[in-house]
Amino acid sequence: MSRPRPTKPRGSTASAPPKPDPRTLDNPCLPCKGGCCQHVAIPIDTPTTPGDFDDIRWYLLHDNVRVFVEDGDWYCEFKTRCSALQTDWLCAIYEKRPKICRDYDAESCEYYGENDADDAEPSFETVEEIEAYAREFLAEKRRKAARRRRHKHAQHARRKGGA
């Protein structure tokens, strides 16, 4: 299982003013108010069966939960503030912060980094959204399986007829 990691938030920044260079700020987290410290996202298995989608449905029945895809990987996000994030958007335990935080680079974070591909990938906040996606996904999976069966049957019939 891969490690949880900070992720990009949803939403367009098309009308946002230019972002400052994080290297020039005393607190590069101030403009985004510690966005990466406002949630936890953990990797989940890519759903492929009705049962998998039912599990995701259960996640989304809870408050402040979102399921999304980033770079082809599926995540379950819990919108919850880190208890070490102070009102000035600085970390109260900065010198003893977890490794995941130490490894995180403000220059490529969800606020300053690129998030153009983020908008093209699925994101689900409601049961209705995942149910609609699951219906479409599972219907396509059934269509592909039926095509494979027909193709296999046709190949078998050709071999039998040619013998």
C-alpha atoms as one frame of an Amber mdcrd trajectory, in Angstrom:
protein
   0.000   0.000   0.000   1.371   3.404  -0.880   1.778   6.182   1.672  -0.886
   8.815   2.173   0.139  12.127   0.654  -1.040  15.685   0.409  -3.136  16.251
  -2.662  -4.435  19.031  -4.847  -7.741  20.698  -3.935 -10.600  20.889  -6.413
 -11.593  24.151  -7.976 -10.586  26.563 -10.644  -7.937  29.205 -10.166  -8.662
  30.845 -13.535  -9.715  34.200 -12.035  -7.246  34.146  -9.151  -4.555  36.836
  -8.961  -0.963  35.801  -9.724   0.582  33.744  -6.948   3.712  34.981  -5.172
   6.952  33.058  -5.405   6.971  30.880  -2.256  10.744  31.313  -1.932  10.258
  35.033  -1.269   7.787  34.634   1.608   8.558  34.230   5.299   5.528  31.934
   5.486   4.765  30.412   2.070   1.663  28.752   3.573  -0.039  32.078   4.338
  -1.650  32.696   0.889  -3.438  29.330   0.836  -4.002  29.144   4.595  -2.250
  25.804   4.958  -4.388  23.973   2.401  -2.399  20.759   2.662  -2.986  20.816
   6.434  -6.775  20.938   6.007  -7.299  17.335   4.897  -5.925  13.814   4.861
  -6.031  11.740   1.684  -5.294   8.034   1.704  -4.933   5.769  -1.328  -7.701
   3.254  -1.982  -7.965   0.398  -4.438  -9.278   1.297  -7.874 -12.897   0.132
  -7.914 -13.752  -2.550 -10.466 -16.752  -4.393  -8.985 -20.177  -3.439  -7.645
 -18.872  -4.244  -4.145 -15.947  -1.843  -4.570 -18.321   0.935  -5.587 -20.584
   0.108  -2.645 -17.599   0.617  -0.316 -17.031   4.062  -1.846 -20.746   4.787
  -1.462 -20.328   4.055   2.251 -17.344   6.449   2.510 -19.403   9.224   0.898
 -22.280   8.745   3.326 -19.979  10.336   5.921 -19.573  14.085   6.355 -16.475
  15.826   5.009 -15.368  12.925   2.806 -14.502  13.041  -0.869 -13.166  10.357
  -3.199 -11.061  11.468  -6.144  -8.622  10.285  -8.776  -5.213  11.897  -9.216
  -2.750  10.682 -11.839  -4.862   7.527 -12.220  -4.710   6.650  -8.508  -7.841
   6.660  -6.309  -7.932   8.419  -2.918 -10.339   8.913  -0.070 -10.039  12.404
   1.397 -11.124  13.366   4.882 -11.571  17.121   5.245 -10.132  17.731   8.685
  -7.698  20.315   9.980  -4.334  19.258  11.399  -4.282  19.959  15.111  -0.747
  21.391  14.784  -1.829  24.115  12.331  -1.883  27.434  14.175  -4.022  30.501
  13.430  -1.039  32.168  11.689  -0.866  29.141   9.357   2.430  27.992  10.842
   3.035  24.510  12.224   3.138  24.274  16.023   5.407  21.205  15.809   7.504
  22.274  12.824  10.804  20.907  14.192   9.146  17.572  15.049   6.638  17.384
  12.191   5.985  13.992  10.542   8.129  12.858   7.613   5.251  13.289   5.148
   5.232  16.998   6.075   9.031  17.341   5.905   9.022  15.767   2.426   6.354
  18.152   1.169   7.721  21.032  -0.912   5.902  24.383  -0.873   7.095  25.134
  -4.413   5.213  22.156  -5.834   2.339  22.058  -3.365  -1.351  22.086  -4.232
  -1.437  25.891  -4.109   1.746  26.797  -5.997   2.108  23.667  -8.096   0.421
  22.712 -11.323  -3.127  21.420 -11.046  -4.330  21.529 -14.637  -4.725  17.743
 -14.928  -6.662  17.660 -11.648  -9.839  19.020 -13.221  -9.974  16.261 -15.842
 -10.080  13.379 -13.364 -13.123  12.123 -11.437 -14.045  13.525  -8.042 -17.017
  12.411  -5.962 -18.589  14.156  -2.984 -22.037  12.563  -3.020 -23.502   9.085
  -3.205 -25.391  10.102  -6.348 -22.147  11.033  -8.116 -20.438   7.702  -7.423
 -23.600   5.741  -8.252 -23.862   7.439 -11.652 -20.163   6.822 -12.341 -20.460
   3.185 -11.214 -23.492   2.565 -13.454 -21.596   3.893 -16.475 -18.331   2.110
 -15.593 -19.992  -1.255 -14.894 -22.187  -1.037 -18.014 -19.088  -0.433 -20.148
 -17.319  -3.321 -18.410 -20.288  -5.623 -19.258 -20.282  -4.423 -22.906 -16.550
  -5.173 -23.234 -16.991  -8.618 -21.675 -19.852  -9.396 -24.083 -17.713  -8.301
 -27.069 -14.861 -10.535 -25.879 -17.255 -13.504 -25.525 -18.697 -12.910 -29.014
 -15.201 -12.603 -30.500 -14.034 -15.763 -28.750 -17.156 -17.638 -29.864 -16.654
 -16.449 -33.477 -13.006 -17.587 -33.435 -14.039 -20.976 -32.088 -16.745 -21.331
 -34.747 -14.266 -20.423 -37.534 -11.754 -22.994 -36.289 -14.416 -25.656 -36.038
 -15.760 -24.839 -39.516 -12.293 -24.857 -41.079 -11.234 -28.242 -39.630
